[in-house]
Amino acid sequence: MILTPVHPEPAEPIRLGEPDARDRLRERYRRAPGAHGIRVNLIASVDGSARGDDGTSESLSNRADRAVLGAIRAESDAVLVGAASLRAEGYLLPRTARLAVLTASGEFGSAQVGEVTDPEKLLVLGPEAARARTDATLTTPHRFIALPTGANGLAELPAAIEAIAAAGAPAIVCEGGPSLAAALLDAGLVGELCLSTSPRLVGGSLPVLGDRRRPAVPLELAGLLLDDAGGLYARWLLS
């Protein structure tokens, strides 16, 4: 499969599987030192759905999207997801980054993260009240980090980001779900949005950033790749 850079300037195609493909993709997704905020990486259909025909994001993805995902993860210290996404889709522990999971209740049900031997590789963040339920429903080795809660009883997102960084993982990418990504945006904690657009119309009922109204946010296009199946891979910087 081929990824062709078209912005900020056209460049030689990146042929997945060739020896230099991974390094070239990582260079395309390398953030500037001291860049503001965390990174969010999401995939959506052309009509804005975060899930495809199978009810998950997997059917929206392809080899090029997974290569971009790998490049972004390789440039990150931690992958942040919400517990609902972990329950719905499952997450294998990233090869080069830690997995951080934000939970309000500590309910993990049948969530799967693959084999974990080092609890420091799986960080679970939530209010202290969620600790016991987390230990009861997530048998995989993990480290629980208690967070302060706001007036709504939910964990404070700035505190979550600070706690992940304090744990030795300052370069964070959030992979959703939509509610968590939207909440991070609304809290002003996001500096970059990486959005893969799958060439599909699915009529899905899960908008990629939720359906809550929010003020307009100016964006700057920092990069754009096109794959040979029609997928688009954009890097948007937030003002």
C-alpha positions as CSV (number, residue, x, y, z in Angstrom):
1,M,0.0,0.0,0.0
2,I,1.2,3.5,-0.7
3,L,0.9,6.7,1.3
4,T,1.5,9.9,-0.7
5,P,2.3,13.2,1.1
6,V,0.4,16.1,-0.4
7,H,0.8,18.8,2.3
8,P,2.6,21.0,3.3
9,E,4.2,20.1,0.0
10,P,4.1,17.0,-2.3
11,A,6.8,14.5,-1.6
12,E,7.9,11.0,-2.8
13,P,5.3,8.3,-2.0
14,I,5.9,6.1,1.1
15,R,5.6,2.5,0.1
16,L,4.6,0.4,3.1
17,G,6.8,-2.5,3.7
18,E,9.9,-0.8,2.3
19,P,12.9,-0.5,4.7
20,D,12.6,3.3,5.1
21,A,8.7,3.5,5.3
22,R,8.5,3.4,9.1
23,D,11.1,6.1,9.7
24,R,9.6,8.3,7.0
25,L,6.2,8.1,8.6
26,R,7.6,8.8,12.1
27,E,9.3,11.9,10.7
28,R,5.9,13.0,9.3
29,Y,4.3,12.6,12.7
30,R,7.0,14.0,14.9
31,R,5.9,16.9,17.0
32,A,7.9,20.0,17.6
33,P,9.8,20.1,21.0
34,G,7.6,21.8,23.5
35,A,4.4,21.6,21.4
36,H,1.3,22.6,23.2
37,G,-1.2,20.1,24.5
38,I,-1.6,16.4,23.9
39,R,-2.3,14.7,20.6
40,V,-5.7,13.1,19.7
41,N,-5.8,10.4,17.0
42,L,-9.1,9.3,15.6
43,I,-10.6,7.6,12.5
44,A,-14.0,8.4,11.0
45,S,-16.0,7.6,7.9
46,V,-16.7,10.4,5.4
47,D,-20.0,11.0,7.1
48,G,-18.3,11.4,10.5
49,S,-19.0,8.1,12.2
50,A,-16.4,6.7,14.6
51,R,-17.6,3.1,14.0
52,G,-18.2,1.1,10.9
53,D,-20.4,-1.8,9.9
54,D,-19.2,-4.1,12.7
55,G,-19.9,-1.6,15.4
56,T,-16.2,-0.8,16.0
57,S,-13.6,1.4,14.4
58,E,-11.8,-1.7,13.1
59,S,-13.9,-1.9,9.9
60,L,-13.0,1.7,9.0
61,S,-9.3,0.9,9.2
62,N,-6.8,-0.5,6.7
63,R,-3.1,-1.2,6.4
64,A,-2.2,2.5,5.8
65,D,-4.2,3.6,8.8
66,R,-2.6,1.0,11.0
67,A,0.9,2.2,9.8
68,V,0.0,5.8,10.7
69,L,-1.3,4.6,14.1
70,G,2.0,2.8,14.6
71,A,4.0,5.9,13.7
72,I,2.0,8.1,16.1
73,R,2.3,5.5,18.9
74,A,6.1,5.3,18.3
75,E,6.3,9.0,18.9
76,S,4.3,8.8,22.1
77,D,5.1,7.7,25.7
78,A,1.5,6.8,26.5
79,V,-1.7,5.9,24.7
80,L,-4.8,7.2,26.5
81,V,-8.3,5.7,26.1
82,G,-11.5,5.7,28.0
83,A,-12.7,2.6,29.8
84,A,-15.8,2.4,27.5
85,S,-13.6,2.1,24.5
86,L,-11.5,-0.6,26.2
87,R,-14.7,-2.6,27.0
88,A,-16.1,-2.2,23.5
89,E,-13.1,-2.8,21.3
90,G,-10.3,-4.2,23.5
91,Y,-6.8,-2.8,23.3
92,L,-3.5,-4.7,23.0
93,L,-0.8,-3.2,25.0
94,P,1.2,-0.9,22.7
95,R,4.7,-2.2,21.8
96,T,6.5,1.1,22.4
97,A,4.2,3.0,24.8
98,R,2.3,2.6,28.0
99,L,-1.5,2.2,28.0
100,A,-3.4,4.7,30.2
101,V,-7.1,4.1,30.8
102,L,-9.4,6.7,32.3
103,T,-12.4,5.3,34.2
104,A,-15.2,6.9,36.3
105,S,-16.6,3.7,37.8
106,G,-13.8,1.2,37.7
107,E,-16.0,-1.2,35.7
108,F,-13.9,-3.1,33.1
109,G,-16.1,-6.2,32.6
110,S,-14.5,-8.4,30.0
111,A,-12.0,-5.8,28.8
112,Q,-8.9,-7.4,27.2
113,V,-5.5,-5.8,26.9
114,G,-3.3,-8.8,26.1
115,E,-0.5,-10.0,28.2
116,V,0.9,-7.6,30.7
117,T,3.7,-8.5,33.1
118,D,4.8,-5.0,34.3
119,P,2.0,-3.1,36.1
120,E,3.7,0.2,35.1
121,K,2.8,-0.5,31.5
122,L,-0.9,-0.3,32.2
123,L,-2.0,2.8,34.1
124,V,-5.6,3.1,35.3
125,L,-6.7,6.6,36.3
126,G,-9.9,7.5,38.1
127,P,-11.5,8.7,41.4
128,E,-10.4,6.9,44.5
129,A,-13.9,5.5,44.7
130,A,-13.2,3.5,41.6
131,R,-10.2,1.7,42.9
132,A,-11.9,-1.3,44.5
133,R,-14.1,-1.9,41.4
134,T,-11.1,-1.6,39.1
135,D,-9.2,-4.2,41.2
136,A,-12.2,-6.5,41.1
137,T,-12.9,-6.3,37.3
138,L,-9.5,-5.8,35.8
139,T,-7.3,-8.8,36.8
140,T,-4.5,-7.7,34.5
141,P,-1.5,-6.3,36.4
142,H,-1.9,-2.5,36.5
143,R,-1.1,0.6,38.5
144,F,-4.1,2.6,39.8
145,I,-3.7,6.4,40.0
146,A,-6.3,8.2,42.1
147,L,-7.4,11.5,40.7
148,P,-9.3,14.5,42.3
149,T,-12.9,14.9,41.2
150,G,-14.9,17.9,40.2
151,A,-18.3,19.0,41.2
152,N,-19.9,16.4,38.9
153,G,-18.0,13.6,40.6
154,L,-15.9,12.8,37.6
155,A,-12.1,12.8,37.6
156,E,-10.5,16.1,36.6
157,L,-8.9,15.8,33.1
158,P,-6.0,18.2,33.7
159,A,-5.1,16.2,36.7
160,A,-5.2,13.0,34.6
161,I,-2.8,14.4,32.0
162,E,-0.5,15.7,34.7
163,A,-0.5,12.3,36.4
164,I,0.4,10.5,33.2
165,A,3.3,12.9,32.6
166,A,4.4,12.6,36.2
167,A,4.5,8.8,35.7
168,G,7.2,9.3,33.1
169,A,5.0,9.5,30.0
170,P,4.8,13.2,29.0
171,A,4.1,12.6,25.2
172,I,0.5,11.4,25.2
173,V,-1.9,10.5,22.4
174,C,-5.5,9.9,23.1
175,E,-7.3,7.4,20.8
176,G,-10.8,8.1,22.1
177,G,-13.5,7.2,22.4
178,P,-15.5,10.2,21.1
179,S,-16.7,11.3,24.6
180,L,-13.1,11.4,26.0
181,A,-11.6,13.1,23.0
182,A,-14.4,15.7,23.0
183,A,-13.9,16.4,26.7
184,L,-10.2,16.8,26.3
185,L,-10.8,19.3,23.4
186,D,-13.4,21.2,25.5
187,A,-10.9,21.4,28.4
188,G,-8.3,23.0,26.2
189,L,-5.8,20.1,26.7
190,V,-5.4,19.2,23.0
191,G,-2.7,20.7,20.8
192,E,-3.1,18.4,17.7
193,L,-5.8,16.4,16.2
194,C,-4.8,13.6,13.8
195,L,-7.9,12.5,11.8
196,S,-7.9,9.5,9.5
197,T,-10.9,9.6,7.0
198,S,-12.0,6.3,5.8
199,P,-13.5,6.4,2.2
200,R,-16.9,5.0,3.4
201,L,-20.4,6.2,4.2
202,V,-21.8,4.2,7.0
203,G,-24.7,6.2,8.4
204,G,-23.3,5.5,11.9
205,S,-24.8,6.8,15.1
206,L,-21.6,7.6,16.9
207,P,-20.1,11.0,15.8
208,V,-16.4,11.0,16.0
209,L,-16.4,13.9,18.5
210,G,-19.8,13.3,20.0
211,D,-23.0,15.2,19.3
212,R,-22.7,18.0,21.9
213,R,-22.5,21.5,20.5
214,R,-19.3,23.4,21.1
215,P,-17.7,26.7,20.1
216,A,-15.9,26.8,16.8
217,V,-12.1,26.1,17.1
218,P,-9.8,27.4,14.4
219,L,-7.5,24.7,13.0
220,E,-4.3,24.8,10.9
221,L,-3.5,21.9,8.5
222,A,0.0,20.8,9.3
223,G,0.1,17.6,7.2
224,L,-1.9,15.5,4.8
225,L,-1.3,12.1,3.4
226,L,-3.4,10.2,0.8
227,D,-3.4,6.4,0.4
228,D,-4.1,4.6,-2.8
229,A,-7.5,3.3,-1.6
230,G,-8.8,6.9,-1.0
231,G,-8.1,7.3,2.7
232,L,-7.0,10.7,4.0
233,Y,-4.7,11.3,7.0
234,A,-4.6,14.8,8.3
235,R,-2.7,16.5,11.1
236,W,-4.6,19.5,12.5
237,L,-3.0,22.0,14.9
238,L,-5.3,23.8,17.4
239,S,-4.8,27.5,18.0
